[in-house]
Amino acid sequence: MDKPETSVPVVHLTQVCKSFNVGQPNEIEILHRIDLQLGRGEFCAVMGPSGSGKSTLLNIIGLLDRPTQGQLTLNGEETTMLGDQELTRLRGHAIGFVFQHHHLLSAFTALENVMMPMIGSKGFCTPEISARALHLLESVDLGPMRHQPSGSMSGGQQQRVAVARALAMNPALLLADEPTGNLDTQSADAVFDLLRRVSHEQGTSVLFVTHNPELAERCDKTIQVVDGRVI
């Protein structure tokens, strides 16, 4: 697929609903007719109380779950009718994930962790993959630690490796689900500033889920999710 024009939203949800236990007496609708757009390079905070539907919304945008109703267009590609293999392909190339828990392979080096998505996509390692992984580690100021096992790094360093890994496939969208939640204030600020810099320099759109209002105020805009509705 050709690269979408910069005017095309990276994320576009139209009247998206999500229900669980469909057709059963205990059916419940979690998301109610969500309309949402995220522009290319836009940095957006997502806030809301626990149980508000933030995780469900993120799972749908991340193509980890399907909406019950409505339409989701990601990076210019309408996803409603895509099969599982097509969704996996699009997710792997268009979306990077950074979670509260970094999910690194602790016995592997920082470089090896960043190489993993690219090796998984191509099926084998190449000098180009190794060079790109090193470049990404250097971009998060961890080049000198590339051969260090990730399990021996600090929490802030591990999250920076996770950010580099999320960028390995040059995604249009980065989903950051409370990536600073387990970090001290200094490390949280460093990871946030890194994500902002990446968004600015690479034109990557970012959805940043946080409970920290101070960080949310530093984003381009904030989406509030309350009782399954976007405010």
C-alpha positions, 0 to 999 in steps of 0.5 A, a space after each residue: 500500500 502506498 504511504 498515506 498523505 500527511 492530511 490523512 488521519 493516522 487513526 479515524 474511528 467512526 461510531 465505534 461500539 464494543 460489547 461483550 457477551 453479545 447475544 447473552 443475557 449478560 451482554 454489556 456495551 463498554 464503548 458507546 459510539 466513539 468518534 475519534 481522529 488522530 493526525 499524523 505526528 500528533 501527540 495525544 494523552 488519553 485519561 480516564 478513571 479505571 474501568 472507563 474503557 481506556 484499555 478496550 479503546 486502546 485494544 481496538 485501535 491497536 488491532 488487538 480486538 475488533 469493534 462490535 459496530 462502527 469503523 476503524 481506519 488505521 494509517 489510511 486502511 479501513 480495517 473492519 473487513 480485514 482478516 486475522 492475517 491482514 490485521 496482524 500484518 498491519 499491526 506489525 508494520 503500522 503500530 508500535 507498543 510501549 507498555 507499563 511493563 517493558 516486556 523485554 527478554 531479560 537474558 537478551 542484550 538491548 540490541 537483540 531486544 530491539 532487533 526482534 521485531 525486524 527479525 520476526 518480520 523478515 525471518 532472519 537477521 541482516 546487517 541492515 537490521 543490526 545497524 538500524 537497531 544500533 541507530 535506534 539505541 543511539 537515538 535513545 542514548 543507549 548506544 554504549 549499552 547495546 551489548 548489556 543484558 536488558 535485565 541488568 538495566 535500570 527501569 528507566 533504561 529498560 523503558 528506553 529500550 522498549 521505546 527503541 524496540 517499538 520504533 523498529 518497524 518505523 510505525 505511523 502510530 505509537 501506543 504508549 499504555 502508561 509507560 511511565 507508571 512504574 518509574 520515578 519522577 526523573 525517569 518518567 520525565 525522561 521517557 516522556 521527553 523521549 516520546 515527544 522528541 520521537 513524535 516531533 522528529 519522525 512524525 510518529 503519532 502517539 496515544 499516551 495513556 496516563 493518570 498524570 495530569 502534569 504529563 497530559 498538559 504537555 501533550 498536544 491534546 487530551 482525550 478523556 474517556 468516561 463511562 465508555 464515551 470520549 469527551 
